[in-house]
Amino acid sequence: MLASRDPAEVSIQEITEAADVGFGSFYNHFDSKAELFDAALAEAMEELGQLLDDLTRDTGDPAQVFATAVRITARLPRTHPQLAKIMLRTGLPYLTAEQALTPRALRDLQEARRAGRFAIDDPHVALARTGGALLGILQLASTQARPSAIDRAADELAVNLLRMFGVPHDEARTIAFAKLPRTG
């Protein structure tokens, strides 16, 4: 429901019927639909964040960690279409969230800056640039039928972000076109 409809359009009755629980039990766990949808989104984003952490744990180059996370996330319309729809539906407010992807992305940007890999002054501005570009690619990729077009857009996004953060062009292309770790 979160991926396909505005939460305001979904009734609690629909939610409880889909979950096969009694209407009254809804309020034993949540005060509102918004609280339920926020919890569901936070859980989905946390799972993605944990996956990205697991896949990049042994990567020594912080620029590679960042690029891998961007490339995997930008491929969500192909690999996890429901999650991509949720991200597109909820959009920019999650760039300032205190959980899930935001603190991880800030950590990666700060680590790349400390290691001298990225020339950024304010990691929060770099996060906003990354998030805005990523949402744009998710929107573009959600309209693409060919998996190769989605993959190409994801890789080109990584190249462009790496270059924007100061990585030389040839090196950015090498990083952004490296083999991705298996996601499952």
C-alpha positions as CSV (number, residue, x, y, z in Angstrom):
1,M,0.0,0.0,0.0
2,L,2.8,2.4,0.8
3,A,4.4,1.9,-2.6
4,S,1.2,2.3,-4.6
5,R,-1.0,4.8,-2.8
6,D,-0.9,8.0,-0.7
7,P,-1.2,6.9,2.9
8,A,-4.0,9.4,3.4
9,E,-6.0,7.4,0.9
10,V,-5.7,4.1,2.8
11,S,-8.1,3.4,5.5
12,I,-7.3,1.6,8.7
13,Q,-9.9,-0.9,7.8
14,E,-8.0,-1.7,4.6
15,I,-4.8,-2.1,6.6
16,T,-6.2,-4.4,9.2
17,E,-7.9,-6.5,6.5
18,A,-4.7,-6.8,4.5
19,A,-2.8,-7.8,7.7
20,D,-5.6,-10.2,8.8
21,V,-5.9,-8.6,12.2
22,G,-8.9,-7.1,14.0
23,F,-9.6,-3.4,13.5
24,G,-9.3,-2.6,17.2
25,S,-5.9,-4.3,17.5
26,F,-4.4,-1.6,15.2
27,Y,-4.5,0.9,18.0
28,N,-2.7,-1.5,20.3
29,H,0.4,-0.9,18.2
30,F,0.0,2.4,16.4
31,D,-1.6,5.8,17.2
32,S,-2.2,6.6,13.6
33,K,-1.8,5.5,10.0
34,A,1.1,7.9,9.6
35,E,2.9,6.2,12.5
36,L,2.4,2.8,10.9
37,F,3.6,4.0,7.5
38,D,6.6,5.8,9.1
39,A,7.5,2.6,10.9
40,A,7.2,0.5,7.7
41,L,9.3,2.9,5.7
42,A,12.0,3.1,8.5
43,E,12.2,-0.7,8.6
44,A,12.5,-0.9,4.8
45,M,15.2,1.8,4.7
46,E,17.1,0.2,7.6
47,E,17.1,-3.1,5.8
48,L,18.6,-1.4,2.7
49,G,21.1,0.4,4.8
50,Q,22.2,-2.8,6.5
51,L,22.5,-4.5,3.1
52,L,24.7,-1.7,1.8
53,D,26.9,-1.9,5.0
54,D,27.2,-5.6,4.6
55,L,28.2,-5.4,0.9
56,T,30.8,-2.7,1.4
57,R,32.2,-3.8,4.8
58,D,35.5,-5.0,3.3
59,T,35.9,-2.2,0.7
60,G,39.0,-0.2,1.6
61,D,38.3,2.8,-0.6
62,P,35.7,5.2,0.7
63,A,35.0,6.5,-2.8
64,Q,34.2,2.9,-3.8
65,V,31.9,2.4,-0.8
66,F,30.0,5.6,-1.8
67,A,29.8,4.6,-5.4
68,T,28.6,1.1,-4.6
69,A,25.9,2.3,-2.4
70,V,24.7,4.8,-5.0
71,R,24.8,2.2,-7.8
72,I,22.8,-0.4,-5.8
73,T,20.3,2.1,-4.6
74,A,19.8,3.5,-8.2
75,R,19.1,0.0,-9.4
76,L,16.1,-0.5,-7.0
77,P,13.5,0.0,-9.8
78,R,14.9,-3.2,-11.3
79,T,15.9,-5.1,-8.2
80,H,13.3,-4.0,-5.6
81,P,10.6,-2.0,-7.5
82,Q,8.3,-1.6,-4.4
83,L,11.1,-0.1,-2.4
84,A,12.0,2.3,-5.3
85,K,8.3,3.4,-5.4
86,I,8.3,4.0,-1.7
87,M,11.5,6.1,-1.9
88,L,10.0,8.1,-4.7
89,R,6.7,8.6,-2.9
90,T,8.3,9.8,0.3
91,G,11.2,11.7,-1.4
92,L,13.3,14.5,0.0
93,P,12.2,14.5,3.7
94,Y,14.3,11.4,4.3
95,L,17.5,13.3,3.4
96,T,17.3,14.7,6.9
97,A,16.1,11.6,8.7
98,E,18.1,10.5,11.7
99,Q,18.0,6.8,10.9
100,A,18.5,4.3,8.0
101,L,20.2,5.7,4.9
102,T,20.9,9.3,6.0
103,P,23.5,8.7,8.7
104,R,25.2,6.0,6.6
105,A,25.5,8.3,3.6
106,L,26.8,11.1,5.8
107,R,29.3,8.7,7.4
108,D,30.5,7.6,3.9
109,L,30.8,11.2,2.7
110,Q,32.7,12.2,5.8
111,E,35.0,9.2,5.5
112,A,35.8,10.0,1.9
113,R,36.5,13.6,2.8
114,R,38.8,12.6,5.7
115,A,40.7,10.1,3.4
116,G,41.2,12.9,0.8
117,R,39.0,11.1,-1.7
118,F,36.3,13.8,-1.9
119,A,36.7,17.5,-2.0
120,I,33.6,18.6,-0.2
121,D,33.2,21.3,2.4
122,D,29.8,20.4,3.9
123,P,28.8,16.8,4.0
124,H,25.1,17.8,4.5
125,V,25.2,19.7,1.2
126,A,26.9,16.8,-0.5
127,L,24.2,14.5,0.9
128,A,21.5,16.8,-0.5
129,R,23.1,16.8,-3.9
130,T,23.4,13.0,-3.8
131,G,19.9,12.5,-2.6
132,G,18.4,14.9,-5.2
133,A,20.3,13.3,-8.0
134,L,19.4,9.8,-6.8
135,L,15.7,10.6,-6.6
136,G,15.9,11.9,-10.2
137,I,17.6,8.7,-11.4
138,L,15.0,6.6,-9.5
139,Q,12.3,8.5,-11.3
140,L,13.9,8.1,-14.6
141,A,14.7,4.4,-14.0
142,S,11.2,3.7,-12.9
143,T,10.0,4.5,-16.4
144,Q,12.7,2.3,-18.1
145,A,11.6,-1.2,-19.2
146,R,15.1,-2.4,-20.0
147,P,17.3,-3.5,-17.1
148,S,20.4,-2.4,-19.1
149,A,19.1,1.2,-19.2
150,I,18.6,1.2,-15.5
151,D,22.0,-0.2,-14.8
152,R,23.6,2.4,-17.2
153,A,21.8,5.2,-15.5
154,A,22.9,4.0,-12.1
155,D,26.5,3.7,-13.1
156,E,26.5,7.1,-14.9
157,L,25.0,8.7,-11.8
158,A,27.9,7.3,-9.7
159,V,30.4,8.7,-12.2
160,N,28.9,12.1,-12.1
161,L,28.7,12.2,-8.3
162,L,32.2,11.1,-8.0
163,R,33.4,13.7,-10.4
164,M,31.3,16.4,-8.6
165,F,33.1,15.5,-5.4
166,G,36.5,15.8,-7.0
167,V,37.5,12.4,-8.3
168,P,39.2,12.6,-11.7
169,H,37.1,11.5,-14.6
170,D,39.0,8.3,-15.6
171,E,39.2,7.2,-12.0
172,A,35.5,7.9,-11.4
173,R,34.6,5.8,-14.4
174,T,36.8,2.9,-13.2
175,I,35.2,3.1,-9.7
176,A,31.7,3.4,-11.1
177,F,32.0,0.5,-13.5
178,A,33.7,-1.9,-11.2
179,K,31.9,-5.2,-10.6
180,L,29.2,-4.8,-7.9
181,P,29.1,-7.2,-5.0
182,R,26.3,-9.8,-5.3
183,T,23.1,-8.6,-3.5
184,G,21.5,-11.9,-2.9
